[in-house]
């Protein structure tokens, strides 16, 4: 008998129907030069992005705040399907080295709805209820929503 964990208990999700084709949204998520143009809600910004976007590839994204704060985010891509799916985690740093404190697994889905429309779903799965609550208090819905709006505007120009 297979065990299926109750993922929704520790999950936060943002879903939008976006008037941009999936390949352009995927490009925003996978191109280091584009990430700083949309990934963080102002006044935060991406100050550094290294991305080896493939299953098993590493990422290193640094978010910088208005008062000089820096949030380094090393991680690993668990699964990548071009124009359809990106699954990543901060549970590992480069070369599958466990991180000091895993926080989440991110799942970004791009469903082509035809006519240039995409169902965009961004999900954050957390190890604990406390981590989920922390992410909510950090402004998951607002922050990821602003980022999705910025990504949509950028993708429309590609």
C-alpha positions as CSV (number, residue, x, y, z in Angstrom):
1,X,0.0,0.0,0.0
2,X,1.4,3.4,-1.0
3,X,1.5,6.3,1.5
4,X,0.4,9.7,0.2
5,X,1.2,12.5,2.6
6,X,-1.3,15.2,3.3
7,X,0.6,17.9,1.3
8,X,-2.2,20.5,1.5
9,X,-1.8,20.8,5.3
10,X,1.6,22.6,4.9
11,X,1.0,24.1,1.4
12,X,0.5,27.6,0.1
13,X,-0.7,28.1,-3.5
14,X,-1.2,30.9,-5.9
15,X,-3.1,30.2,-9.2
16,X,-3.7,32.7,-12.0
17,X,-5.0,32.5,-15.6
18,X,-2.4,34.6,-17.5
19,X,-2.8,36.0,-21.0
20,X,0.7,35.0,-22.0
21,X,1.9,31.7,-23.5
22,X,3.5,29.2,-21.1
23,X,6.9,29.3,-22.9
24,X,7.3,33.0,-22.1
25,X,6.5,32.5,-18.4
26,X,8.9,29.5,-18.3
27,X,11.6,31.7,-19.8
28,X,11.1,34.3,-17.0
29,X,11.6,31.6,-14.4
30,X,14.7,30.1,-16.1
31,X,16.7,33.0,-17.5
32,X,19.1,34.6,-14.9
33,X,19.1,37.9,-16.8
34,X,15.3,38.1,-16.6
35,X,14.8,37.0,-12.9
36,X,15.9,40.4,-11.4
37,X,13.2,42.2,-13.5
38,X,10.3,40.4,-11.8
39,X,11.1,38.0,-9.0
40,X,10.9,40.3,-5.9
41,X,8.2,42.8,-4.9
42,X,9.7,46.3,-4.5
43,X,11.6,47.5,-2.7
44,X,13.4,44.1,-2.6
45,X,15.3,43.0,-5.7
46,X,17.4,40.2,-7.0
47,X,21.0,41.2,-6.8
48,X,22.5,37.9,-8.0
49,X,21.2,34.9,-9.9
50,X,23.0,31.7,-10.9
51,X,20.7,29.1,-12.4
52,X,21.5,25.6,-13.9
53,X,17.9,24.9,-14.7
54,X,17.7,21.1,-15.2
55,X,16.8,18.2,-12.9
56,X,19.6,18.1,-10.4
57,X,21.0,21.5,-11.3
58,X,21.8,24.1,-8.7
59,X,20.5,27.6,-8.2
60,X,21.8,30.5,-6.1
61,X,19.6,33.6,-5.9
62,X,20.3,36.5,-3.6
63,X,17.5,38.9,-2.7
64,X,18.5,42.3,-1.5
65,X,16.4,44.6,0.7
66,X,16.2,48.4,0.8
67,X,18.4,48.7,3.9
68,X,21.2,46.5,2.7
69,X,19.6,43.2,3.9
70,X,20.7,40.1,1.9
71,X,18.8,36.8,1.7
72,X,20.9,34.2,-0.1
73,X,18.8,31.3,-1.4
74,X,20.9,28.3,-2.5
75,X,18.9,25.4,-3.9
76,X,18.5,22.5,-6.2
77,X,16.1,21.8,-9.1
78,X,14.4,18.5,-8.4
79,X,12.4,18.3,-11.7
80,X,12.2,20.5,-14.8
81,X,10.0,19.9,-17.8
82,X,10.4,22.7,-20.3
83,X,7.4,25.1,-20.5
84,X,5.4,22.9,-18.1
85,X,7.0,22.3,-14.6
86,X,9.8,23.5,-12.3
87,X,10.2,21.8,-8.9
88,X,12.9,23.2,-6.6
89,X,14.0,23.1,-3.0
90,X,16.2,24.8,-0.5
91,X,16.6,21.5,1.3
92,X,19.9,21.0,-0.6
93,X,22.6,23.4,-1.6
94,X,25.0,22.6,-4.5
95,X,26.0,19.0,-5.1
96,X,23.1,17.6,-3.0
97,X,24.7,19.0,0.3
98,X,21.9,19.2,2.9
99,X,21.0,22.8,3.9
100,X,21.2,24.0,7.5
101,X,17.4,24.5,7.6
102,X,15.1,23.3,4.8
103,X,12.1,25.6,4.5
104,X,10.1,24.6,1.4
105,X,9.7,22.8,-1.9
106,X,8.5,25.1,-4.7
107,X,6.4,23.7,-7.5
108,X,5.7,26.0,-10.5
109,X,3.3,24.7,-13.1
110,X,2.5,26.2,-16.5
111,X,-0.6,24.7,-18.1
112,X,-1.2,25.8,-21.7
113,X,-4.9,26.7,-22.1
114,X,-4.6,27.6,-25.8
115,X,-5.2,31.0,-27.3
116,X,-2.0,32.3,-25.6
117,X,-3.4,31.7,-22.1
118,X,-1.7,29.8,-19.3
119,X,-2.9,28.5,-16.0
120,X,0.0,29.5,-13.7
121,X,0.2,27.7,-10.4
122,X,2.9,28.4,-7.8
123,X,2.9,26.2,-4.8
124,X,5.2,26.2,-1.7
125,X,5.2,23.0,0.4
126,X,6.7,23.3,3.8
127,X,8.0,20.7,6.2
128,X,6.1,22.0,9.2
129,X,3.0,24.0,10.0
130,X,5.2,26.6,11.7
131,X,7.2,27.1,8.4
132,X,3.9,27.5,6.5
133,X,2.6,30.0,9.0
134,X,6.0,31.9,8.8
135,X,5.7,32.0,5.1
136,X,2.1,33.3,5.3
137,X,3.2,36.0,7.7
138,X,6.1,37.0,5.4
139,X,3.4,37.8,2.9
140,X,3.3,34.7,0.6
141,X,0.1,35.6,-1.2
142,X,0.8,39.3,-1.6
143,X,4.5,38.9,-2.4
144,X,4.1,36.0,-4.8
145,X,1.1,37.8,-6.3
146,X,3.1,41.0,-7.0
147,X,5.9,38.8,-8.5
148,X,3.4,37.1,-10.7
149,X,2.0,40.4,-11.9
150,X,5.6,41.6,-12.7
151,X,6.4,38.4,-14.4
152,X,3.3,38.7,-16.5
153,X,4.1,42.2,-17.6
154,X,7.7,41.2,-18.5
155,X,6.6,38.0,-20.3
156,X,4.2,40.0,-22.5
157,X,7.2,41.9,-23.9
158,X,9.2,38.8,-24.8
